């Protein structure tokens, strides 16, 4: 069992009881005894401003959060999935086509006081504030050589505009 | 000591003194150069007087003027003294802790701290993560506390810590958090907000962690009791750090110092010995921190052959410019070439060659495992292009404009391969001699350790016997009497080291009359070293009464080790003078040109991948 089982359990229960608007946890993907992998369906919050004009308005994306052994001192492993039929990776200048996300919260910006909820919220806001339907400029090159685990990549967070 | 040797070396000195006059016309052309030489020689004498070098000190070695620093001294000089200076200026609303945090946040720039404090204190305090009201950092025991990090409420009483922001977390979680971040050498903030944890408190967490490690229990498993003694209570309650506490031992400051040195090395370099944390600062103006990256390009001939040998506070001897062992008489660029050559056979080196490139600024080996070609060196934070190794700023917004095919570089690659094959035989000859001495050096150190042990045992027995008899017999030895053994041991290893490198020197040396003299001197040194080594070998081999054998051979050992020292010094001096006056020539081209073909190969590979 994870050393911080209690914390993870608490986060899990909280997400089940009080789901965030636009985010549903898929309990079928989670082993309640293990609690190391969580899969979420993520859309824009339905009643927020500008959702009608957003490029992501009609899509549902799958996000996977893997809890590492050192969680919550260490950030979890987060990426979008396209393994299921019909699921795709959102088109975003900070999201690579293999599902890896360039977000400082998942790397140097992580502190143990952050939670899965804060990750979900910031990814959701990443999507809702973006208007550019494009991949990062180095997507092709990165995807070809990227490690399976997105945490093994050191991103350079230089673009705060999007 | 020995007359015969003195004569030989004097003869040799005359030899090249003559030649200096013959080639004097060459030198008069450039008077500045001579002036430079004279200046250096003056420095040599100053240095010798100041440092009272060991007998092995020689001209070349003494050329480097340097200062040895321990990390603690560095912290005291660059961090703490600035802090004290600012404290004495009585900045408004700042105690020692605050100033330390401010300096740390502003990369130890006094100016920006002073300006910040007076220009816009509110914003400046916020930038540095300092609270605007009075600091109120508290360790306290809370009943039925639910820590937001671990969510564990097992204990009825939990020890917690919070900064002025009052974000409470249990001490166990805080410790884990702080210990995980301290290695980055940056200020550590509250997990919840931007307030900085004072250095003293960080150290307390580190201490807790260390105690945990020592007692063997993991922070994770045992709810430990955090003892807040009276002294530390005052410490925590926001009273300024007492100056009696040794600030330079603070873990966070140590890592901050490392970070500071890594990103802005100046003339500082780490001692390359394993687990040695000391530094050396080069003071000689002829060389600065950048010369290494620029290699031969901007350095004049004079500098190319200079080997700045320095010694760190823990008396590890190394070459400042290439951070390798004392490799006299061989110049650094050839050491690099030689090591590379030797490693060429090994798979690891091949792999490194094929998969990594060295950072153009600091020479750290970098593997690219993904991402774009805009590289940021994690050691020195230099931005460069992976393909052409030029500064990234030059690339502007155009990606990979450096990708142009150049047939010249391909030809150079072929030429390089051919010449490599030709020199292979020669290489094997010298390499075998080099490696023989390297292994003997290891063998020596073992033998010498044993001899040393025996001698210590003997001395202990002797002193016991003397104590029992309570009569100071004139026949027994004192520790000073056996000091010669340590000196001889050091001398033998030193001599072998130099000898080892002379083979590499000879490998790169082109044939001439002077190269023959060099080889002859090499033979002399070799013979003396072997003789000395043989005596130690005999002592080592003899099971009983070896200490008597040592005493019998005392004179021989002293004479031989002096001879080794002399010959070693003469050898190095001859090599250096020879190079300086262009009587000896080293064949291999400068590192850039020899490395170039290798780089073009990797360029080709990357190019194919890219398209």
HADDOCK unambig.tbl for C-alpha pairs under 7 A between the chains (distance, minus, plus):
assign (segid A and resid 4 and name CA) (segid B and resid 150 and name CA) 5.86 0.50 0.50
assign (segid A and resid 6 and name CA) (segid B and resid 151 and name CA) 5.89 0.50 0.50
assign (segid A and resid 6 and name CA) (segid B and resid 152 and name CA) 6.36 0.50 0.50
assign (segid A and resid 7 and name CA) (segid B and resid 149 and name CA) 6.98 0.50 0.50
assign (segid A and resid 7 and name CA) (segid B and resid 150 and name CA) 5.33 0.50 0.50
assign (segid A and resid 7 and name CA) (segid B and resid 151 and name CA) 4.71 0.50 0.50
assign (segid A and resid 72 and name CA) (segid B and resid 149 and name CA) 6.92 0.50 0.50
assign (segid A and resid 73 and name CA) (segid B and resid 177 and name CA) 6.01 0.50 0.50
assign (segid A and resid 111 and name CA) (segid B and resid 191 and name CA) 5.27 0.50 0.50
assign (segid A and resid 112 and name CA) (segid B and resid 149 and name CA) 5.98 0.50 0.50
assign (segid A and resid 112 and name CA) (segid B and resid 191 and name CA) 6.22 0.50 0.50
assign (segid A and resid 113 and name CA) (segid B and resid 148 and name CA) 6.82 0.50 0.50
assign (segid A and resid 113 and name CA) (segid B and resid 149 and name CA) 5.78 0.50 0.50
assign (segid A and resid 113 and name CA) (segid B and resid 191 and name CA) 5.41 0.50 0.50
assign (segid A and resid 113 and name CA) (segid B and resid 192 and name CA) 5.68 0.50 0.50
assign (segid A and resid 138 and name CA) (segid B and resid 371 and name CA) 6.74 0.50 0.50
assign (segid A and resid 138 and name CA) (segid B and resid 372 and name CA) 5.51 0.50 0.50
assign (segid A and resid 141 and name CA) (segid B and resid 371 and name CA) 6.28 0.50 0.50
assign (segid A and resid 141 and name CA) (segid B and resid 372 and name CA) 6.34 0.50 0.50
assign (segid A and resid 142 and name CA) (segid B and resid 370 and name CA) 5.23 0.50 0.50
assign (segid A and resid 142 and name CA) (segid B and resid 371 and name CA) 4.28 0.50 0.50
assign (segid A and resid 142 and name CA) (segid B and resid 372 and name CA) 6.41 0.50 0.50
assign (segid A and resid 145 and name CA) (segid B and resid 369 and name CA) 6.28 0.50 0.50
assign (segid A and resid 145 and name CA) (segid B and resid 370 and name CA) 4.78 0.50 0.50
assign (segid A and resid 146 and name CA) (segid B and resid 369 and name CA) 6.84 0.50 0.50
assign (segid A and resid 146 and name CA) (segid B and resid 370 and name CA) 5.09 0.50 0.50
